[in-house]
């Protein structure tokens, strides 16, 4: 039986998040980009608004004086009018347009990073189903979005109404001002209102971004079975891994069992570590570690050593040092030469006594 959505309680794994990102499914707030673009447009209009109005003024003067063409009634000269008007408008609009586009791009990149994917552009005919669209509208998510939109409009309307009421005296006095002074005062009021609305939009946009990220994580939640299947696909079947580990331990045990009888001495911790050492003056420059083990493996090494009457020497610090710093088949490093030489000398003396006793 398939698990239901209600059982999706596990946070999404990194692989699931990466797959969603490749498909273009990334949490982002369009409100944040819109709010930042609005604030950028307000400030750029405040800075370059005079330049834009100046361009419009030049256009009107030129058109009224026929300065843009020698004969405005001639068909060929009429072609110059759009080019002249466009050139004058671009001088004021280019900084504004580029500035707003740059802010929108930065806002988007900061939310989703750099990613190029055509997945969202692929045609999905299932999304064209009217029944599915109606279901989405009537779903809890659709109702939540509707309520959020109504809340945003209500808040913005309240801010605009409160601003208008607060500056009602200044607005009434605009009718008494000369044309240019009235336009300047009106521009100042519009700028202040835009800042108020922009600030409120930014606050709501950051809240929307937090909601979108929460919703994205909630949508990608997984069931426990999905997590297990994904881990199995990434790391392999756990049963197979256990089988491989068991085979590896058996092979290591076989190699250890074959090497221990050739050792000269076993250095122990005494119970946690066991290191088998061998030295042949004719073939080796220094003693070698031919086997080592910890805990259960150390116990097995001691068992085999006792079966073959190989001496066990307890040296706690040396055993820990050799186990952690020397791999099987490597020679004993120089810092352990003195301790190992002392042990081997002791073993050689012990063997010599046993040989003499046997004689």
C-alpha positions in Angstrom: 0.0 0.0 0.0 1.4 3.4 -0.9 2.0 5.8 1.9 -0.2 8.9 1.9 0.8 12.5 2.0 -0.1 12.7 5.6 2.8 10.3 6.4 5.4 12.5 4.7 7.1 13.6 7.9 10.8 13.4 7.0 12.7 16.5 5.9 13.8 16.4 2.3 17.3 15.0 1.7 20.0 16.9 -0.1 19.5 14.8 -3.2 15.8 15.6 -3.3 16.6 19.3 -3.0 19.2 19.1 -5.7 16.8 17.2 -8.1 14.1 19.9 -7.4 16.6 22.6 -8.1 17.5 21.0 -11.4 13.8 20.9 -12.3 13.6 24.7 -11.6 11.6 24.0 -8.4 13.2 26.7 -6.2 11.6 28.7 -3.4 11.5 32.4 -4.3 9.3 35.4 -3.7 8.1 37.4 -6.7 6.9 40.0 -4.2 10.5 40.6 -3.1 11.7 41.2 -6.6 8.8 43.5 -7.3 9.2 45.5 -4.0 12.9 46.0 -4.6 12.3 47.0 -8.3 9.6 49.5 -7.1 12.0 51.0 -4.6 14.7 51.2 -7.2 12.3 52.9 -9.7 11.3 55.4 -7.0 14.8 56.4 -6.2 15.9 56.5 -9.8 12.9 58.6 -10.7 13.8 61.0 -7.9 17.4 61.2 -9.2 16.8 61.2 -12.9 13.3 62.5 -13.0 14.5 66.0 -13.9 16.5 64.7 -16.8 13.5 62.8 -18.1 11.2 65.8 -17.8 13.9 67.9 -19.5 13.9 65.5 -22.4 10.1 65.7 -22.7 10.3 69.5 -22.6 12.8 69.5 -25.5 10.6 67.1 -27.5 7.6 69.4 -27.1 9.5 72.5 -27.9 11.0 70.9 -31.0 7.7 69.6 -32.2 5.9 72.9 -31.7 8.7 74.8 -33.4 9.0 72.1 -36.2 12.7 71.8 -35.3 12.7 68.1 -35.8 12.0 68.4 -39.6 12.4 70.9 -42.4 8.9 70.3 -43.7 6.5 68.5 -41.2 3.9 68.1 -44.0 6.3 66.2 -46.2 6.1 62.4 -46.0 9.8 61.8 -45.8 10.3 64.3 -43.0 7.6 62.7 -41.0 9.8 59.6 -40.6 12.2 61.7 -38.5 9.6 62.3 -35.8 9.7 58.8 -34.2 13.4 58.6 -34.3 13.8 62.1 -32.8 11.2 61.4 -30.1 12.7 58.0 -29.2 16.2 59.4 -29.0 15.2 62.1 -26.6 13.1 59.7 -24.4 15.9 57.1 -24.3 18.3 59.7 -22.8 16.1 59.8 -19.7 14.7 56.3 -19.7 17.8 54.2 -20.2 19.3 54.9 -16.7 15.9 54.2 -15.1 15.3 51.0 -17.1 18.8 49.6 -16.6 18.7 50.4 -12.9 15.4 48.7 -12.3 16.4 45.6 -14.4 19.7 45.3 -12.5 18.0 45.4 -9.1 15.5 42.8 -10.2 18.3 40.6 -11.5 20.2 40.9 -8.2 17.1 40.2 -6.2 16.4 37.0 -8.2 20.0 35.8 -8.0 20.2 36.3 -4.3 17.1 34.2 -3.8 17.9 31.3 -6.2 21.5 31.6 -7.2 22.9 31.0 -10.7 21.0 28.2 -12.4 20.1 27.6 -16.1 17.3 25.1 -16.8 14.6 24.7 -19.4 12.5 22.3 -17.3 9.9 25.0 -16.4 9.5 25.8 -20.1 8.5 22.3 -21.1 4.8 21.8 -22.0 2.8 20.0 -19.5 -0.7 19.3 -20.8 -1.9 18.2 -17.4 -1.7 21.8 -16.2 -4.2 22.8 -18.9 -7.0 20.7 -17.2 -9.8 23.1 -16.1 -10.8 20.5 -13.4 -7.3 20.5 -12.0 -7.2 24.3 -12.1 -10.5 24.6 -10.2 -9.2 22.0 -7.7 -6.1 24.1 -7.1 -8.1 27.3 -6.7 -10.4 25.6 -4.1 -7.6 23.9 -2.3 -6.2 25.0 1.0 -3.2 26.5 -0.7 -5.3 28.4 -3.1 -7.5 29.8 -0.3 -4.3 30.7 1.6 -3.0 32.6 -1.4 -6.3 34.4 -1.9 -6.3 35.5 1.8 -2.7 36.6 1.6 -3.5 38.7 -1.5 -6.5 40.3 0.1 -4.4 41.0 3.2 -1.7 42.7 1.1 -4.1 44.9 -0.8 -5.8 45.8 2.5 -2.5 46.8 4.2 -1.4 48.8 1.2 -4.8 50.6 1.1 -4.6 51.4 4.8 -1.1 52.8 4.4 -2.1 55.0 1.4 -5.3 56.2 3.3 -3.3 56.9 6.4 -0.7 58.9 4.4 -3.4 60.9 2.6 -5.1 61.7 5.9 -1.8 62.7 7.5 -0.8 65.0 4.7 -4.3 66.3 3.9 -3.4 69.9 4.6 -0.4 69.8 2.3 -2.6 68.2 -0.4 -5.3 70.9 -0.1 -2.7 73.7 -0.4 -1.4 72.3 -3.7 -4.2 74.0 -5.5 -3.0 77.4 -4.2 0.6 77.0 -5.5 1.9 78.1 -8.8 2.2 75.4 -11.5 5.9 74.6 -11.1 5.9 74.8 -7.3 2.7 72.7 -7.3 4.4 70.0 -9.5 7.5 70.0 -7.2 5.4 69.7 -4.1 3.3 66.9 -5.6 6.4 65.0 -6.7 7.7 65.2 -3.1 4.4 63.9 -1.7 4.4 61.1 -4.3 8.0 60.2 -3.4 7.1 60.0 0.3 4.0 57.9 -0.3 6.1 55.6 -2.5 8.7 55.1 0.2 5.9 54.3 2.7 4.3 51.7 0.4 7.7 50.4 -0.7 8.8 49.8 3.0 5.5 48.0 3.7 5.9 45.9 0.5 9.5 44.9 1.5 8.4 43.7 4.9 5.6 41.7 3.4 8.0 40.4 0.7 10.4 39.0 3.3 7.6 37.4 5.1 6.4 35.9 1.8 10.0 34.6 1.1 10.0 32.9 4.5 6.6 31.4 3.7 7.7 30.2 0.2 10.7 28.5 1.7 8.6 26.8 4.3 6.1 25.7 1.7 8.8 24.4 -0.6 10.3 22.3 2.2 6.9 21.1 3.2 6.1 20.1 -0.4 9.3 18.1 -0.7 8.9 16.2 2.6 9.4 12.5 2.2 8.0 9.4 3.8 10.3 7.1 5.8 10.2 4.5 3.0 11.2 7.2 0.4 14.2 8.1 2.5 15.2 4.4 2.8 14.8 3.9 -0.9 16.9 7.0 -1.7 19.6 6.0 0.7 19.6 2.6 -0.8 20.0 4.1 -4.3 22.8 6.4 -3.2 24.7 4.0 -0.9 23.6 0.6 -2.2 21.5 -2.1 -0.7 22.3 -2.3 3.1 22.1 -6.1 3.0 24.6 -6.1 0.1 26.8 -3.7 2.0 26.7 -5.9 5.1 27.5 -8.9 3.0 30.5 -7.2 1.4 31.7 -6.0 4.8 31.4 -9.6 6.2 33.4 -11.0 3.2 36.0 -8.3 3.7 36.4 -9.2 7.4 36.7 -12.9 6.5 39.4 -12.2 4.0 41.2 -9.9 6.5 41.0 -12.7 9.1 42.4 -15.2 6.7 45.3 -13.0 5.8 45.9 -12.3 9.5 45.7 -16.0 10.3 48.3 -16.8 7.6 50.7 -14.0 8.7 50.7 -14.5 12.5 52.7 -17.8 12.5 55.6 -16.0 10.8 55.7 -13.2 13.4 58.5 -12.8 15.9 56.5 -11.1 18.6 53.0 -9.7 19.3 52.8 -6.3 21.0 49.6 -5.9 22.9 47.7 -3.2 24.8 46.9 -5.8 26.4 43.3 -6.3 25.2 42.3 -3.6 22.8 45.2 -3.7 20.3 47.5 -6.4 19.0 50.4 -5.8 16.5 52.4 -8.6 15.0 56.0 -7.7 14.2 58.6 -9.6 12.1 62.3 -8.8 11.4 64.7 -10.5 9.0 68.1 -8.9 8.9 68.8 -10.3 5.5 65.7 -9.0 3.7 64.4 -6.1 5.8 66.0 -2.8 6.7 63.8 -2.6 9.8 61.0 -4.6 11.5 57.7 -4.7 9.7 54.1 -4.8 10.9 52.7 -8.0 9.3 49.3 -7.9 11.0 47.3 -5.8 13.4 43.9 -5.6 14.9 41.6 -4.0 17.5 39.2 -5.6 20.0 37.8 -8.8 18.4 40.6 -9.0 15.8 43.2 -8.4 18.5 41.7 -11.2 20.5 41.9 -13.5 17.4 45.6 -12.5 16.9 46.5 -13.4 20.5 44.7 -16.7 20.1 46.6 -17.7 17.0 49.9 -16.4 18.5 49.4 -18.6 21.6 48.6 -21.6 19.4 52.0 -21.1 17.6 53.9 -20.2 20.8 54.7 -16.7 19.6 55.6 -14.4 22.5 53.1 -11.7 23.6 54.7 -8.6 25.1 52.5 -5.9 26.7 53.5 -2.4 25.8 50.4 -0.1 25.9 51.9 3.1 24.4 53.8 1.3 21.7 50.8 -0.8 20.7 48.6 2.3 20.4 51.2 4.2 18.5 51.9 1.3 16.0 48.2 0.6 15.4 47.4 4.3 14.6 50.5 5.2 12.6 51.7 2.1 10.8 49.7 0.1 8.2 50.1 -3.6 7.6 53.2 -4.3 5.4 54.9 -1.0 6.4 58.2 -0.8 8.3 58.3 0.5 11.9 58.9 4.3 11.9 62.1 5.7 13.4 60.4 7.1 16.5 59.5 3.5 17.6 62.9 1.9 16.7 64.3 1.9 20.2 61.1 0.3 21.8 60.8 -2.3 19.1 64.5 -3.2 19.2 64.3 -3.7 22.9 61.3 -6.0 22.5 63.0 -8.0 19.7 66.2 -8.3 21.7 64.2 -9.7 24.7 62.5 -12.2 22.4 65.8 -13.3 20.8 67.3 -13.8 24.3 64.2 -15.8 25.4 64.4 -18.0 22.3 68.1 -18.6 22.8 67.5 -19.7 26.4 64.7 -22.1 25.3 67.1 -23.5 22.6 69.9 -24.0 25.2 67.4 -25.6 27.6 66.2 -27.9 24.9 69.8 -29.0 24.2 
